[in-house]
Amino acid sequence: MTDVDANRLRDVAVTLAQYAIALVTLAWALSQTDPAEALSLLAGLDALTILALLGVTVLGLLARFDTWQAAIGPVESTDLRTAGRIDLIVNFVNQLLPSRLTGRLAAPFVLRSELGVSYADATAVSGVHTALYALLYGAVATVGLAFAVGRLSIGLAAVLALSIGLYLAAGVSVLAAGTNLERLDWVFGGMTRLLGYLPRVGDRLAAQAEDAVSFTADATDAFRSIAFDPGVWARYAAGWTVAMVLAPGARVLLLFSGFGVAFEPVALVPVYLVMAYSVTLLPLTPGGFGVTEATTTAVFVALGVPSAAIVPVVFVDRFLGVYLPALAGWYPSLGIDRASLRTGDGE
């Protein structure tokens, strides 16, 4: 067996294991409620509650789109529709990969295709958006864990703490790396000199190394112009708070009310949700599917919500807030310009 075959076999095994974990955790979450009772609860929702759920979901989506407008603004002027296409496509990719942040690796290519900006600018926009997302998510989830930790099992609290720590570490790392990319120039400079000595292909490889030096300089300038803009932080934080805290929290509270479930204090529901959903960062299943629903169920049961009620609540919230927008991102993803997958601006 060749190394290539071995790598393919390993990749297939890992993928199968991830889907197996997703199915097992999903089955566990579903086992915590009677399907007939869950359907009865959902069928009992009145029209006003359903309209409110849809309205909150649309508001959350628009706020998510605005976070992209905030990050793109210093580099390129764009409308909400284009920002929405970018968000939906990136969200679609996120559901295919085993971690929310790994899915964002596709964002620079999506930005290039949708906006026509340079790869350096696209990388900077994507990097700042990812960093701010991770920092805000980690900060809010930390608040949730601080309030809930005394009521959670040690194992569950440890998993959540690990996820939250990874969010914070990712945010700090991306910000630090993005604002200091020029420190890699000496590496590429040395490579340029060494590659120039190679016969036949040396000149071409040296030219590519020189392009890398130019890329780091351009990307660093763009990253700093976005990351050091207080207006970007303020607008992004406002949009993120509506999209990731208030909208999901409102959906869950509407469902609690519709199901006749009381929860106190009401103000902590949104931050508990952010905390519970933080496991999507762990590379366990594609898009965190199954694991997220199971973890959130376990968290809210520990906080006193009946399992018969929280399971349909979590599935409805995840469907409206994550899976439906991801599905909506499939169609626009088909229109990505393949030329945007190349990093060279002149290609």
C-alpha positions in Angstrom: 0.0 0.0 0.0 1.4 3.4 -1.0 1.5 6.4 1.3 -1.2 8.0 -0.8 -3.5 5.0 -0.3 -2.7 4.9 3.4 -3.6 8.6 3.7 -6.9 8.1 1.8 -7.8 5.1 4.0 -7.0 7.1 7.1 -9.2 10.0 5.9 -12.1 7.7 5.2 -11.7 6.1 8.6 -11.7 9.5 10.3 -14.7 10.6 8.3 -16.7 7.5 9.1 -15.8 7.8 12.8 -17.0 11.4 12.8 -20.3 10.5 11.2 -20.6 7.6 13.7 -20.2 10.0 16.6 -22.8 12.3 15.1 -25.3 9.5 14.8 -24.7 8.2 18.3 -24.9 11.6 19.9 -28.0 12.5 17.8 -29.7 9.3 18.8 -28.9 10.0 22.5 -30.4 13.4 22.3 -33.6 12.1 20.6 -33.8 9.3 23.2 -34.2 12.0 25.9 -37.8 12.7 24.8 -40.9 11.0 23.5 -41.1 11.8 19.8 -44.9 11.8 20.0 -44.9 14.3 22.9 -42.3 16.5 21.1 -44.5 16.6 18.0 -47.5 17.4 20.1 -45.7 20.3 21.8 -44.6 21.7 18.4 -48.1 21.2 16.9 -49.5 23.2 19.9 -47.6 26.4 19.0 -50.0 29.2 18.0 -49.6 31.2 14.9 -48.3 34.3 16.7 -45.5 32.3 18.2 -44.5 30.8 14.9 -44.5 34.3 13.2 -42.4 35.6 16.0 -39.9 32.7 15.6 -39.6 33.5 11.9 -39.3 37.2 12.5 -36.5 36.7 15.1 -34.7 34.3 12.7 -34.8 36.9 9.8 -33.5 39.6 12.1 -30.7 37.3 13.3 -29.7 36.6 9.7 -29.7 40.2 8.7 -27.5 40.9 11.8 -25.1 38.1 10.7 -24.9 39.6 7.2 -24.0 43.0 8.8 -21.0 41.5 10.6 -19.6 40.8 7.1 -20.3 44.3 6.0 -18.5 45.6 9.0 -15.4 43.6 8.3 -15.4 44.2 4.6 -16.1 48.0 4.8 -12.5 49.3 5.2 -11.5 47.3 2.1 -14.4 47.3 -0.2 -17.9 48.8 -0.3 -20.6 46.2 -0.5 -24.3 45.8 -0.1 -26.2 43.7 2.4 -27.2 41.2 -0.4 -23.6 40.4 -1.3 -22.6 40.2 2.4 -25.5 37.8 2.8 -24.3 35.5 0.0 -20.9 35.4 1.5 -22.3 34.5 5.0 -24.6 31.8 3.6 -21.8 30.2 1.5 -19.3 30.2 4.4 -22.0 28.8 6.7 -22.7 26.1 4.2 -19.0 25.1 4.1 -18.9 25.2 7.9 -21.5 22.4 8.1 -19.3 20.2 5.9 -16.2 20.4 8.0 -15.6 19.1 11.5 -15.0 22.5 13.1 -16.5 25.9 12.8 -13.2 27.6 12.4 -11.8 25.2 9.8 -14.8 25.9 7.7 -13.7 29.5 7.6 -10.6 28.6 5.6 -12.8 28.8 2.5 -13.9 32.4 3.3 -11.0 34.2 1.4 -11.9 32.3 -1.8 -15.6 33.2 -1.3 -14.7 36.8 -0.8 -12.5 36.9 -3.9 -15.3 35.4 -5.9 -18.1 37.6 -4.6 -16.1 40.9 -4.4 -13.3 40.6 -6.8 -10.8 41.8 -4.2 -7.2 40.7 -4.0 -6.3 37.5 -2.1 -4.4 39.5 0.5 -7.5 41.7 1.2 -9.8 38.7 1.2 -7.5 36.9 3.7 -7.4 40.0 5.9 -11.2 40.4 6.0 -11.7 36.7 6.7 -9.1 36.7 9.4 -10.5 39.7 11.3 -14.1 38.3 11.0 -12.9 35.0 12.4 -10.9 36.6 15.2 -13.7 38.8 16.3 -16.2 36.0 16.1 -14.0 33.7 18.2 -13.2 36.4 20.8 -16.8 37.4 21.3 -18.0 33.8 21.4 -15.4 32.9 23.9 -16.1 35.9 26.1 -19.9 35.4 26.2 -19.5 31.6 26.7 -17.2 32.2 29.6 -19.9 34.3 31.3 -22.4 31.5 30.7 -20.0 28.9 32.1 -19.2 31.0 35.2 -22.9 31.1 36.1 -23.7 27.5 35.2 -20.5 25.6 36.3 -21.9 24.8 39.8 -24.8 22.9 38.3 -23.0 21.0 35.6 -21.2 17.7 35.9 -17.4 17.8 36.0 -17.1 16.1 32.7 -19.6 18.4 30.9 -18.0 21.5 32.5 -14.5 20.3 31.3 -15.7 19.8 27.7 -17.3 23.2 27.7 -14.2 24.9 29.2 -12.0 23.2 26.6 -14.2 24.5 23.8 -14.4 28.0 25.2 -10.6 28.1 25.8 -10.0 27.1 22.1 -12.3 29.9 21.0 -10.4 32.5 23.0 -7.0 31.1 21.9 -8.1 31.1 18.3 -9.2 34.7 18.5 -6.0 35.9 20.1 -3.8 33.8 17.8 -5.5 35.1 14.6 -5.3 38.7 15.7 -1.7 38.4 16.7 -0.7 36.6 13.5 -2.7 38.9 11.2 -1.1 42.0 12.5 2.4 40.6 12.4 2.6 38.7 9.1 5.5 40.8 8.0 7.7 38.9 10.5 7.7 36.1 7.9 9.3 38.3 5.3 12.8 37.2 6.4 11.8 33.6 5.8 10.6 34.3 2.3 13.5 36.6 1.6 16.0 33.8 2.5 14.0 31.4 0.4 14.1 33.8 -2.6 17.9 33.9 -2.4 18.3 30.1 -2.0 15.8 29.2 -4.7 17.5 31.4 -7.2 20.5 29.0 -7.2 18.3 26.1 -8.4 18.8 25.1 -12.0 15.9 25.6 -14.5 13.1 26.1 -12.0 15.0 28.4 -9.6 13.9 31.7 -11.2 10.2 30.7 -11.2 10.3 29.5 -7.6 12.2 32.6 -6.5 9.5 34.8 -8.1 6.8 33.0 -6.2 8.7 33.5 -3.0 8.9 37.2 -3.8 5.2 37.2 -4.4 4.8 35.8 -0.9 6.7 38.7 0.6 4.4 41.1 -1.3 1.4 39.1 -0.1 2.4 39.3 3.6 3.0 43.1 3.4 -0.4 43.7 1.6 -2.3 41.3 3.9 -0.8 42.8 7.0 -1.7 46.4 5.9 -5.2 45.3 5.2 -5.6 43.3 8.4 -4.4 46.3 10.5 -6.6 48.7 8.7 -9.6 46.6 9.6 -8.6 45.3 13.1 -7.4 48.7 14.4 -10.7 50.4 13.4 -12.9 50.9 16.5 -15.9 51.4 14.2 -15.4 47.8 12.9 -15.3 46.4 16.4 -18.4 48.3 17.5 -20.5 47.4 14.4 -19.3 43.8 14.4 -20.0 43.4 18.1 -23.5 44.8 17.7 -24.4 42.6 14.8 -22.8 39.5 16.4 -24.7 40.1 19.6 -28.0 40.2 17.8 -27.2 37.2 15.6 -25.5 34.9 18.1 -27.0 35.9 21.5 -30.3 37.8 21.3 -31.9 36.0 18.3 -31.2 32.4 19.5 -32.1 33.4 23.1 -35.4 34.9 21.9 -36.2 31.8 19.9 -35.6 29.5 22.8 -37.7 31.7 25.2 -40.5 31.9 22.7 -40.5 28.1 22.5 -40.3 27.8 26.3 -43.3 30.0 26.6 -45.2 28.1 23.9 -44.4 24.8 25.7 -45.3 26.1 29.1 -41.8 25.8 30.4 -40.6 28.3 33.1 -36.9 29.2 33.4 -35.2 31.6 35.7 -33.3 33.8 35.3 -34.6 34.6 31.8 -31.6 36.9 31.1 -29.2 34.0 31.3 -30.8 31.9 28.6 -28.9 33.5 25.7 -25.5 33.2 27.4 -26.2 29.6 28.4 -27.0 28.8 24.8 -23.8 30.4 23.6 -21.9 28.3 26.2 -23.6 25.1 25.2 -23.2 25.6 21.5 -19.5 26.3 21.9 -18.7 22.6 21.3 -19.2 23.2 17.6 -15.5 24.2 17.6 -14.4 20.8 18.6 -13.5 18.7 15.5 -15.8 15.8 16.5 -18.5 15.8 13.8 -19.3 17.7 10.6 -20.6 21.1 11.7 -20.9 19.9 15.2 -24.0 18.0 14.2 -25.3 15.7 16.9 -22.7 16.6 19.5 -24.1 20.2 19.8 -27.7 19.0 20.2 -26.6 16.4 22.8 -24.4 18.8 24.7 -27.1 21.5 24.8 -29.7 19.0 25.9 -27.4 17.9 28.8 -26.7 21.5 29.8 -30.3 22.6 30.0 -31.4 19.4 31.7 -28.8 20.1 34.4 -30.2 23.6 34.6 -33.6 22.3 35.4 -35.4 22.2 32.0 -37.4 19.0 31.4 -35.7 16.8 28.7 -39.1 16.4 26.9 -39.2 20.1 26.3 -35.5 21.0 25.7 -34.9 18.5 22.9 -37.5 19.9 20.5 -36.5 23.4 21.5 -32.8 22.7 20.6 -33.6 21.1 17.3 -35.9 23.9 16.2 -33.4 26.5 17.2 -30.6 24.8 15.4 -32.7 24.2 12.4 -33.8 27.8 12.1 -30.5 29.4 13.1 -27.9 27.0 11.6 -29.1 24.3 9.3 -31.7 26.2 7.3 -29.2 29.1 6.5 -26.6 26.5 5.6 -29.0 24.8 3.2 -29.7 28.2 1.7 -26.0 28.7 1.1 -25.7 25.6 -1.1 -27.2 27.2 -4.2 -25.0 30.4 -4.2 -22.0 28.2 -3.5 -22.4 26.8 -7.0 -21.7 30.2 -8.5 -18.3 30.6 -7.0 -15.8 31.7 -9.7 -13.2 28.9 -9.9 -10.6 31.5 -10.8 -11.0 32.8 -7.2 -9.4 29.5 -6.0 -6.1 30.8 -7.2 -4.2 33.1 -4.9 -2.3 35.1 -7.5 -4.0 38.3 -8.4 -2.8 38.3 -11.9 -4.1 34.8 -12.8 
